[in-house]
Amino acid sequence: MRRKISFFMAIGMLAISITGCSLDDKKKGTGENSSQTNVEVNQNVNLDTDEYQLYTELFDLNNTISVQLEISQEELDKLQADYEYYDDMESKSPIYRLVDKVIISVGDKVYEIEEVGIKLKGNTSRVPVYDEETGELNLSHYKLSFNETFDKEEYYGSDVKYWATEEERQARKDRRFATLKDLEIKWNKNYDYTYIRELYANEIFREAGVLAQKVNVCSFGINGENYGVVNIYEPVDEIFIEKNLPQEDWGGDLFKCEWTNRPANYVKNSVSYGIEDEDAAMFYNYDLKSNKKESTFESIIGLLDTLDNKNITVEEFESKVDKDYLMNFLAASYFVGNPDDMRNNYNNHYVYFLPSTGKAIFIPYDTDRCLGITYHWNPDGTGLTAMSPFTDETSNPWMGQSNPLVLKTILEDGFYVEDYKNALAKVASSELWKIEKFEEYYEKAKTNYETLVTPTIEFANMDHQFNFSLDGTYTTGDECNMSFEEYVTRKMETYNEEIK
């Protein structure tokens, strides 16, 4: 079945905006994963809508997913020029270039979306479309925008799009695919030969009662060439919040938290907050992603001020942070073992402030270094398998723990050591922590994508053959990833020793 989504189809079976549904049509959900937290984790859309059904199918590992782009050479060259221009000013391009058509296959269903925006994605992982020395294609991370209007003259110049009516422009702004405004695409730069570890890590977070974006495996290509197998991600945005929280908690401040020139460690005098401006090369540890016109930043300021108090009480802490949710987040993070996360490198997460309580919750992001991935970066030499769940160290031996969300809660004399132990025990006993369950997920991916995994062209930044494999060799060097089995075995040895 093949369906075409043109620019004027903003409302209908394949273009229903979550925010466009009437509030009475929302289903609140039961919050089954939230028994140990004050946060009610839901699926908060009308489950009968075709758009939500398509969303669930898009991120179902049982389905074979394909994303194919048709884009002119001229637009690819503009992507390259954008990269070079903004890279020279130590920034990253905000400009979406025009994809003539995106063809997305979900099982046996095929959808065509015309005039889609595309831009390069990533911070340290961002690379140009073409290798700057050889001119050969690179494998790159991309972000697709289904609702880009291409009408900003300072970006598009003579190519700017003029809309016949404001209604048509608004229809484009309202356009969604599978409930999503955007879709993130990342190539397998850490050579996870299973291709499912980040997907699986987010399953671990969700089972623990933590909000985490959906991830799936996908074949990817541009202009008829097979680029191999990638991962696709739903964005963490207002739509994500509305899917996962009750209506009373929509509309809060959402911040993306990451390194700029300093760590996002929640130490008041060490961090920055604001709204990033790529054109001015202005970036912040806490980059506001919602309420950009209304927010006064009181949410993040209040949290930082409270955490800055050396004599903070439990009551004061709990007035700003959902502590049960935080325990679930830290416990799942420990077992996922990402050295580049909130605890270890003060990076790669979101903080969201619940309007109903004013409290902060945390959302993992960019967990591609997880569950034994050590390729090209193994800072502690063990893939975090030897790190105690109660350590005051970080993944980088030179950087001691400074995050008050960790120091004041789960370390010696912390507020919630016993709660943390209970949260750890639940993750450790999860079915997802069993090797046979991981292999079950892997076999699904292998069945669907093994014949698609090898690209039809050579890429300048691809220095290993791509394949599916459950093989993995533990190493203290930089060239290999350990197997999931070895990671779990080593992690549990450390965990069992530390909780005695």
C-alpha positions in Angstrom: 0.0 0.0 0.0 1.4 3.4 -1.0 0.2 6.7 0.3 1.3 10.2 -0.6 1.4 13.1 1.8 1.5 16.4 0.0 2.1 19.8 1.6 -1.5 20.7 2.1 -2.5 17.5 3.9 -2.1 18.8 7.5 -5.2 17.2 9.0 -6.4 13.7 8.1 -5.5 10.1 8.4 -1.7 10.7 7.9 -1.3 14.2 9.2 -3.0 14.4 12.6 -1.2 16.7 15.0 -1.3 15.6 18.6 -1.7 19.2 19.6 -4.5 19.4 17.1 -6.6 16.7 18.8 -9.3 18.0 21.1 -8.4 17.6 24.8 -11.5 15.5 25.4 -10.2 13.0 22.9 -7.0 12.4 24.9 -6.8 9.1 26.8 -5.1 9.5 30.1 -3.6 6.1 30.5 -3.1 4.1 33.7 0.5 4.9 34.6 1.4 1.2 35.1 5.1 1.9 35.1 4.8 4.6 37.7 4.1 2.8 41.0 7.3 3.9 42.6 7.3 7.5 41.4 5.1 10.6 41.6 5.2 10.9 37.9 2.3 9.2 36.0 4.0 7.8 32.9 1.3 7.3 30.2 0.6 6.9 26.6 -1.4 10.1 26.3 -2.9 10.1 22.8 -6.1 8.7 21.4 -5.0 5.1 20.8 -7.6 4.7 18.1 -6.1 7.3 15.7 -4.3 6.0 12.6 -1.5 8.4 13.3 -0.7 6.8 16.7 -1.1 3.4 15.3 1.5 4.3 12.6 3.8 5.6 15.4 3.7 2.3 17.2 4.3 0.4 14.0 7.2 2.7 13.1 9.0 1.9 16.3 8.1 -1.8 16.4 11.2 -4.0 16.0 9.1 -6.7 14.4 8.5 -4.5 11.4 11.1 -3.8 8.7 11.5 -0.1 8.4 13.0 1.8 5.5 13.7 5.5 5.0 14.7 6.6 1.5 15.4 10.2 0.4 15.2 11.8 -3.0 17.3 15.0 -2.9 19.0 17.0 -5.7 22.7 17.3 -5.9 22.2 21.1 -5.5 20.6 20.6 -2.1 23.3 18.2 -1.0 25.9 20.8 -1.9 24.0 23.4 0.1 24.1 21.1 3.1 27.8 20.8 2.7 28.2 24.6 2.4 26.0 25.1 5.5 28.3 22.8 7.4 31.4 24.6 6.3 30.0 28.1 7.0 28.8 27.3 10.5 31.7 25.1 11.4 34.1 28.0 10.6 32.3 30.0 13.2 32.3 27.1 15.7 28.6 26.6 15.4 26.2 24.2 13.7 23.8 24.9 10.9 20.1 25.5 11.8 19.1 25.5 8.1 16.9 22.7 6.7 17.5 21.9 3.0 14.9 20.5 0.7 14.3 16.8 0.2 12.0 16.4 -2.8 10.5 13.2 -1.4 10.9 11.0 1.6 9.7 7.4 1.1 9.1 5.6 4.4 8.2 1.9 4.4 6.7 0.4 7.5 6.3 -3.3 6.9 4.3 -3.5 3.7 3.0 0.0 3.9 4.7 2.8 2.0 4.3 6.5 2.6 5.6 9.3 0.4 6.1 12.8 2.0 7.0 15.7 -0.3 9.1 18.7 0.5 10.8 17.6 3.7 13.6 19.5 5.5 16.9 17.9 6.2 19.9 19.1 8.2 23.1 17.5 9.7 22.9 16.5 13.3 25.3 16.0 16.1 27.8 17.9 18.2 31.2 16.1 18.3 29.7 13.5 16.0 28.7 16.0 13.3 30.6 15.5 10.0 30.1 17.1 6.6 28.2 15.5 3.8 31.5 15.0 1.9 35.0 14.4 3.3 36.9 17.7 3.1 40.1 16.0 1.8 38.9 13.4 -0.6 35.4 14.7 -1.6 34.0 11.2 -0.9 30.6 10.8 0.9 30.6 10.6 4.7 28.1 8.7 6.8 26.3 11.4 8.7 23.6 11.9 11.3 20.5 13.7 9.9 17.4 15.2 11.2 14.3 15.3 9.0 11.6 18.0 9.5 8.1 17.2 8.2 6.8 20.7 8.8 9.6 23.0 7.5 8.2 25.9 5.6 11.4 27.0 3.8 10.3 30.7 3.9 13.0 32.4 5.9 14.7 34.7 3.4 17.9 35.1 5.3 18.4 31.3 5.0 17.0 30.6 1.6 17.6 33.8 -0.4 16.3 33.3 -4.0 15.2 29.8 -3.1 12.8 31.1 -0.4 9.3 29.5 -0.6 6.3 31.9 -0.8 3.1 30.5 0.4 -0.1 31.4 -1.5 -2.1 31.8 1.7 -1.4 31.8 5.4 -3.8 28.8 5.7 -1.5 26.7 3.4 1.6 27.8 5.4 -0.1 26.8 8.7 -1.1 23.5 7.2 2.5 22.8 6.5 3.4 23.8 10.1 0.8 21.4 11.3 2.0 18.5 9.2 3.0 15.4 11.0 4.1 11.9 10.1 3.2 9.2 12.6 2.5 12.0 15.2 6.0 13.4 14.7 7.2 16.8 13.5 10.7 15.5 13.1 12.6 12.2 12.8 16.3 11.7 13.8 18.6 9.4 11.9 21.9 8.3 13.2 24.4 5.9 11.6 26.2 3.3 13.6 29.4 5.3 14.4 30.3 3.2 17.5 30.1 -0.1 15.5 27.5 -1.8 17.6 27.2 -4.9 15.4 23.9 -5.9 17.1 22.4 -2.5 16.1 20.0 -2.7 19.0 21.8 -1.6 22.1 20.5 1.9 22.3 17.0 0.7 21.5 17.4 -1.9 24.3 18.9 0.7 26.8 15.8 2.9 26.3 13.6 -0.2 26.9 15.4 -0.6 30.3 14.7 3.0 31.1 11.1 2.8 30.2 10.6 -0.4 32.2 12.1 1.4 35.2 9.4 4.1 34.9 11.6 6.7 33.1 10.6 8.6 30.1 12.8 7.6 27.1 12.4 8.3 23.4 11.5 5.4 21.1 14.3 4.0 18.9 14.2 1.5 16.1 16.4 -0.1 13.5 16.0 1.1 9.9 17.5 0.7 6.5 18.4 4.0 4.9 19.3 5.3 1.5 19.7 8.4 -0.6 19.0 8.7 -4.3 18.8 5.0 -4.8 22.0 4.1 -3.0 21.8 1.9 0.1 23.5 3.6 3.1 23.1 0.5 5.2 21.3 0.2 8.5 20.8 3.1 10.9 18.8 3.9 14.0 15.8 6.2 13.9 14.6 8.2 17.0 11.5 10.1 18.0 12.5 13.6 19.1 12.2 14.7 22.8 9.8 17.6 22.4 6.3 18.8 23.3 4.7 16.0 21.4 6.9 13.5 23.3 5.8 15.1 26.6 2.1 14.9 25.6 2.5 11.2 24.7 4.0 10.3 28.0 2.5 12.5 30.7 -1.0 13.4 31.8 -2.6 16.6 30.6 -1.9 18.4 33.9 1.8 18.1 33.2 1.9 19.4 29.6 3.4 22.8 28.8 6.3 22.8 31.3 9.9 24.0 30.6 12.0 21.4 28.7 15.7 21.9 28.6 18.3 19.9 26.6 21.3 19.4 28.9 24.8 19.0 27.5 28.4 20.1 27.5 29.1 23.5 25.9 32.5 24.7 27.1 31.6 23.4 30.5 29.7 20.5 32.0 26.0 20.4 32.7 26.6 19.4 36.3 23.9 21.4 38.1 26.5 23.5 40.0 25.0 27.0 40.1 28.1 29.0 39.3 29.5 26.6 36.7 26.6 26.3 34.3 24.7 28.4 31.7 21.1 28.4 30.6 19.3 30.1 27.7 18.0 29.6 24.2 20.7 28.5 21.7 21.4 30.7 18.7 23.4 28.9 16.0 23.7 32.1 13.9 25.5 33.8 16.8 27.3 30.6 18.0 25.6 30.9 21.4 25.1 27.6 23.3 24.1 26.8 26.8 24.3 23.8 29.2 20.6 24.1 29.7 19.1 24.9 26.3 15.4 25.7 26.5 13.3 23.7 24.0 9.8 24.8 25.0 8.0 27.9 26.0 10.7 30.0 24.3 8.6 33.1 24.2 7.0 32.8 27.6 9.6 31.2 30.0 11.4 33.4 32.5 13.8 30.5 33.3 12.4 30.4 36.9 12.3 26.6 36.8 16.0 26.0 36.1 17.1 29.0 38.3 15.0 27.6 41.2 16.5 24.2 40.8 20.1 25.5 40.7 19.5 27.8 43.6 18.1 25.0 45.8 20.8 22.5 44.9 23.4 25.2 45.7 22.5 25.2 49.4 25.1 23.2 51.2 22.7 22.6 54.1 19.8 21.6 51.9 17.1 19.6 53.7 15.2 16.6 52.3 12.0 18.7 52.1 13.8 21.5 50.2 15.3 18.9 47.8 11.9 17.3 47.2 10.3 20.6 46.5 12.3 20.8 43.3 13.0 17.2 42.3 10.7 14.2 41.9 13.0 12.0 44.1 11.4 8.6 43.3 11.7 9.3 39.6 15.3 10.4 40.1 16.1 7.1 41.8 14.7 5.2 38.9 16.6 7.3 36.5 19.9 6.9 38.3 19.4 3.1 38.8 18.6 2.5 35.2 21.5 4.8 34.2 23.9 2.7 36.3 23.0 -0.5 34.6 22.9 1.0 31.1 26.5 2.1 31.7 26.8 5.2 29.5 30.1 7.1 30.3 28.7 10.2 28.6 25.5 10.7 30.7 24.3 13.0 33.5 26.3 11.3 36.3 29.5 10.5 34.5 30.2 13.3 32.0 27.4 15.8 32.9 25.9 15.4 29.5 23.2 13.9 27.3 19.9 14.3 29.0 16.8 16.5 29.3 15.3 18.0 32.4 11.6 18.7 32.4 9.7 20.7 35.0 6.2 19.3 35.8 3.6 22.1 35.8 1.5 20.3 38.4 4.3 20.2 41.0 7.1 22.4 39.7 9.4 19.4 40.2 12.2 18.2 37.8 12.3 14.9 36.1 15.1 13.7 33.8 15.0 12.1 30.3 18.0 10.1 28.9 19.3 11.1 25.5 22.0 9.9 23.1 22.7 6.6 24.9 24.7 5.2 22.0 27.6 4.4 24.3 25.9 1.8 26.5 25.8 -1.9 27.5 29.4 -2.6 26.7 30.1 -0.2 23.8 33.7 0.9 24.2 34.8 1.6 20.6 37.1 4.6 20.5 36.3 5.7 24.0 36.7 3.5 27.1 37.5 6.1 29.7 37.7 3.9 32.8 39.2 0.9 30.9 36.3 -1.4 31.8 33.3 -0.1 29.9 32.0 1.0 33.4 31.7 -2.7 34.5 34.0 -2.1 37.5 32.3 1.1 38.7 30.4 0.8 41.9 26.8 2.1 42.0 27.8 4.1 45.0 31.1 5.6 43.7 31.8 9.3 44.0 33.9 9.1 40.9 32.9 9.6 37.3 33.8 7.7 34.1 36.6 10.2 33.6 39.3 9.4 36.2 40.4 13.1 36.2 37.0 14.5 37.0 35.5 13.8 40.4 31.8 13.8 41.1 30.3 17.3 41.4 26.7 16.9 40.5 24.5 17.6 43.6 21.8 15.4 42.2 24.2 12.5 42.8 26.2 13.8 45.8 23.2 14.7 47.9 21.1 11.6 47.2 22.8 8.2 46.6 26.3 8.5 47.9 27.4 7.9 51.5 25.0 9.8 53.9 22.8 10.7 50.9 19.1 11.3 51.4 18.0 8.2 49.5 20.5 5.4 49.6 18.0 2.8 50.5 15.5 4.0 47.9 18.4 3.8 45.3 19.2 0.3 46.4 15.6 -0.7 45.9 15.5 0.9 42.4 18.8 -0.9 41.5 17.4 -4.3 42.6 14.3 -3.8 40.4 16.5 -3.2 37.3 18.8 -6.1 38.2 15.9 -8.5 38.4 14.3 -7.3 35.1 13.7 -9.7 32.3 15.5 -7.2 30.1 18.7 -7.8 32.0 18.7 -11.4 30.9 21.0 -12.4 28.1 18.3 -14.5 26.4 15.9 -11.5 26.3 18.6 -9.4 24.6 19.2 -12.2 22.1 15.5 -12.3 21.4 15.5 -8.6 20.4 18.7 -9.1 18.4 17.3 -12.0 16.4 14.3 -9.9 15.3 16.7 -7.2 14.0 18.9 -9.7 12.3 16.0 -11.3 10.5 14.7 -8.0 9.2 18.0 -6.3 8.3 20.9 -8.8 7.7 20.6 -8.6 3.9 20.4 -4.7 4.0 23.3 -3.9 6.3 26.1 -3.5 3.8 26.1 -0.2 1.9 26.3 -0.2 -1.9 28.9 2.6 -1.8 32.1 3.3 0.1 32.1 6.1 2.7 35.1 8.1 3.7 34.5 7.7 7.4 33.6 4.0 7.4 36.7 2.1 8.5 35.1 -1.3 9.4 32.9 -3.6 7.5 29.3 -3.3 8.7 27.6 -6.5 9.8 25.2 -8.0 12.3 26.9 -10.2 14.9 26.5 -11.2 18.5 30.2 -11.7 18.8 32.1 -9.3 21.0 35.5 -9.3 22.6 36.2 -7.4 25.8 39.1 -5.0 25.4 40.8 -2.3 27.4 41.8 -0.7 24.2 39.8 1.3 21.7 39.0 -1.0 18.8 36.3 -3.4 20.0 33.0 -3.6 21.9 32.4 -6.3 24.4 29.5 -8.6 24.0 26.2 -8.0 25.9 26.8 -11.2 27.8 30.2 -10.2 29.0 29.0 -6.7 29.9 26.1 -8.1 32.0 28.4 -10.7 33.7 31.0 -8.2 34.7 28.4 -5.6 35.7 26.6 -8.0 38.0 29.8 -9.2 39.6 30.5 -5.6 40.6 27.0 -4.9 41.7 26.6 -8.0 43.8 29.9 -7.3 45.5 29.0 -3.7 46.3 25.5 -4.3 47.7 26.6 -6.9 50.3 
